[in-house]
Amino acid sequence: MLSAKDSEIPFILTARNMGFYVVTTGNKADRAGHRYADEYVPFDFSDYDGLAELSREMGIDVLSQGCNDHCALAASAVGARMGLSGHDPLETAAVLHRKDKFKEFANDLGLPCPVSTWFSSLEEALAYEEALRFPCIVKPTDSAGGAGVSVARTREEYADAVRNAFAWSAEGHVVVEPFIEGTLHSLSTFIVAGRVVAHMTANDYSFKNKYLTNSGKFPADGGDEAAAFLIPVVERVAMELKLVDGLLHLQYIKDLDGRFWIIEMMRRSPGNNYTVALSRSTGINWQEWILRAEAGEDLSRFPSMTCASGACAYHSIMPAANGVVRRIEIDDDLCEYVYQYVEWSGPGSVISDYMNEKVGSLQFHFPDDSVCAAVMANINDRVRVVMEQD
């Protein structure tokens, strides 16, 4: 397991239940997932040659990218060096995990994506005026979770947004595209032989950081219409890129006119323990089948979906400010809907980046969609992190 953050824990536990001996890696020894693995070996997963050699020495059979874009690239690169079959070639993985490459691919293929421009020079981006329309959104090409993303409504805001995006980009590449007003959603698909064999839509919600999803409900509002439009696009991409079997996840916006726009596609799993609610909502253990795909197994017996009654949801608990956690409060009337509660950072934990840090995870199953929608509309008021200074 190339990463061992909180969201990788369900995959680590699933892999162990499947009979695997699980080794986690990465440079950060304090990652929560390490303590759930059989062994932690500290190593920089961006060192592809070194990681391949280490994996050979340890007798590693399967590489899992978990929920990390950088690890998706590492799994492809190292897997190729080891002769493993569970991941796309690195060039293909880069198309789906680097925003500039994906936007170029989408433009060339005529996919329903916002028309984008990308830059590898700060000076070139600051001087850009052709076709620049406000509001626009500026993103680093190699970041996740909304890091370095800004919306600009004036030329001055655009200059600040460009500088911020370059500061966050390790590769020094940024993307500029129109900002589309609408609602944000996800579509998770599982591909076997280039065809979608399972799917589910979700509404995506944010808290203080509007570019970082921390909650969601399944299915999405208008999810059937979105799936009917987007699944043929997913299968076209799978065929065009000759994708190996496994997850293909995307985020999309439904604009104010009801049109669907793909924002990004990825082969790694979303964070927030998303696949736990996804599994419950579809009757399929997505962690298990993602791991089977990464192991290069025969997936011809992929199970049929049995969609859950009612509606499922997840919520990653985030503080509203920096400080020391005193306690986490959950409204009493929510407890009947909770089937899993995980606390990652309890009382005494120090929060230094409240815009990105998550202290726990809740999984919900509601009796119907209306109850789910009502709860998730104000979930950050009903699940609170109380800090010492509060």
C-alpha positions, -999 to +999 in steps of 0.1 A: +000+000+000+018+031-013+000+055+010-014+050+045-036+080+052-069+076+070-088+069+038-065+040+030-075+021+062-105+004+046-083-009+018-056-021+043-082-040+063-099-054+033-065-066+019-057-084+051-092-100+052-085-112+016-053-130+030-027-105+019+003-096+040+001-058+038+032-035+038+027+003+039+053+028+028+058+065+024+079+091+042+054+100+069+056+076+098+027+092+116+001+082+090-028+065+107-029+036+082+005+022+092-008+008+125-034-013+106-008-029+083+013-060+090+045-039+084+056-003+077+087+002+056+096+039+052+104+048+017+099+077-008+074+064-033+085+089-058+117+069-062+104+045-087+136+026-094+143+022-057+108+012-048+108-014-075+140-029-061+127-028-026+094-045-038+114-073-055+135-078-023+104-081-002+085-103-026+057-079-032+029-093-055+005-064-057+008-026-056-021-005-044-023+032-051-049+039-024-064+074-026-034+094-038-027+108-072+011+106-068+007+070-058-014+063-088+016+073-109+040+054-087+019+022-090+020+024-128+057+032-130+068+006-104+043-020-116+058-018-151+093-022-138+082-054-119+061-068-147+028-065-128-005-062-148-029-043-124-022-008-135-022+013-167+011+024-183+026+055-167+018+076-198-018+066-195-019+072-158-004+107-163-033+116-186-058+109-159-038+122-129-022+154-142-047+182-149-029+197-179-025+163-196-062+154-190-074+188-203-054+184-234-067+149-239-103+161-233-100+189-257-086+167-284-113+141-279-141+166-276-152+155-241-177+176-222-151+194-202-145+232-197-121+244-224-088+250-206-054+266-211-023+254-193+010+270-185+045+259-174+058+294-169+046+320-143+055+348-166+035+333-195+005+327-173+006+363-159+008+377-194-022+356-207-050+376-220-063+358-250-098+344-243-094+350-206-129+355-192-141+361-156-148+343-134-121+317-141-106+290-119-068+284-116-054+251-105-021+234-100-019+204-123-005+180-097-024+187-065-054+172-049-080+181-023-083+217-036-048+226-027-037+258-046-071+262-063-086+297-066-114+315-084-106+348-100-131+375-109-107+403-117-073+406-133-058+413-099-074+382-084-062+362-114-025+373-108-028+362-072-045+329-082-017+321-107+011+328-082-008+306-056-012+277-080+025+278-091+035+278-054+015+246-049+027+228-080+057+206-076+060+203-114+055+240-120+024+236-142-011+253-138-044+251-156-068+280-162-104+273-172-139+289-170-156+288-136-189+270-141-217+278-117-236+248-106-236+218-082-207+194-078-211+156-080-192+123-084-197+093-106-179+061-097-177+034-123-161+000-124-147-011-158-143-046-170-130-051-206-137-014-214-174-015-203-190-001-171-203-030-150-212-010-119-217+027-112-231+051-086-235+089-085-232+112-055-237+148-044-204+163-032-204+189-004-177+210+012-172+229+045-148+259+050-126+248+020-149+251-010-125+231-032-122+202-008-150+176-006-157+163+029-193+149+026-215+132+001-248+115-004-257+085-027-273+087-052-269+122-066-298+144-073-307+137-109-281+109-108-299+087-134-298+115-160-262+122-153-252+085-155-271+081-188-251+110-203-217+103-187-213+065-189-209+065-227-182+091-222-165+069-196-165+039-219-152+060-248-123+071-226-117+035-214-115+023-250-094+053-262-068+049-235-071+010-233-076+012-196-070-019-175-100-032-155-108-013-123-122+019-109-126+050-130-140+078-109-149+113-121-162+146-107-187+166-127-207+198-124-243+202-133-246+238-144-275+261-140-289+251-175-288+214-166-257+205-186-231+181-173-194+190-173-166+167-164-140+183-141-116+155-136-112+117-140-090+095-119-082+058-113-074+061-076-102+060-050-115+092-035-107+100+001-131+105+030-137+067+033-159+073+002-158+037-009-174+025+024-207+044+016-203+035-021-201-002-011-232+000+010-252+019-016-244-006-044-242-039-025-207-044-039-175-043-018-156-018-039-125-020-018-122-057-025-128-055-063-105-025-067-078-046-050-086-076-071-082-054-102-049-040-089-038-076-084-045-083-121-071-110-112-098-123-136-129-101-129-153-120-151-174-128-120-179-092-110-211-091-089-243-074-100-254-043-081-282-045-055-288-009-047-296-002-011-331+010+000-331+046+012-300+067+008-264+064+020-240+092+029-206+099+044-191+128+063-155+136+071-155+157+103-135+189+100-129+217+126-138+253+119-106+267+133-071+258+144-064+249+180-067+219+204-096+195+201-117+193+232-144+170+219-165+160+189-203+165+192-229+147+171-266+156+174-284+128+192-311+124+165-284+115+140-272+084+159-300+061+145-287+066+110-249+061+118-235+026+110-198+035+113-180+061+133-142+065+132-124+091+152-089+098+139-079+128+160-097+129+194-094+152+224-060+168+228-052+167+191-036+198+177-052+212+145-028+234+125-045+234+091-083+234+096-089+240+059-076+205+051-074+184+083-101+158+090-106+144+125-131+116+120-155+099+096-192+091+098-211+067+075-249+070+073-278+050+060-311+069+058-346+055+053-352+077+023-336+104+002-356+133+017-343+126+052-308+122+038-309+154+019-323+173+049-295+161+072-266+165+047-277+201+039-265+213+073-243+184+084-214+206+095-237+223+120-249+190+134-215+174+137-191+198+154-155+199+166-154+218+199-120+234+204-103+244+237-109+281+232-146+276+224 
